[in-house]
Amino acid sequence: MARKNQVYSNELKLEVVQAYLKGNESPQKIAEKYGIQNRSQVVAWVKKFKEVGSIEAFNRLPSAGSGAKGVKNPLKGKRVHFKDVEEERDYYKAQVEYLKKQYPNL
């Protein structure tokens, strides 16, 4: 039987992070208090929150294998075999030029 991941609300995540940042309890105690299965989840949420600095850190993005719609990888495609290094270099240069045209603001 396949294991299903537990999904927590953004509000709960924020509450857990705030509890941790107060510094009164360990990640293990906080996980037990809020019914989170593993203390490492608490640590991951805190790290993510510190990187972003807001509740936006908890907005879910589609994972690569989820089948969810996201930004397509323009470099993904058929495997290409090259005759020599120069041909490979030219191929990747063309890829870079294509991406520069597609995303001029980067």
Protein Blocks (a to p, Z undefined) as FASTA:
>chain_A
ZZddddddfklmmmmmmmmmnopacfklmmmmnopabfklmmmmmmmmmmnopaklmpcc
ddfklopacdddfkbccddddfblklmmmmmmmmmmmmmmmmmmZZ
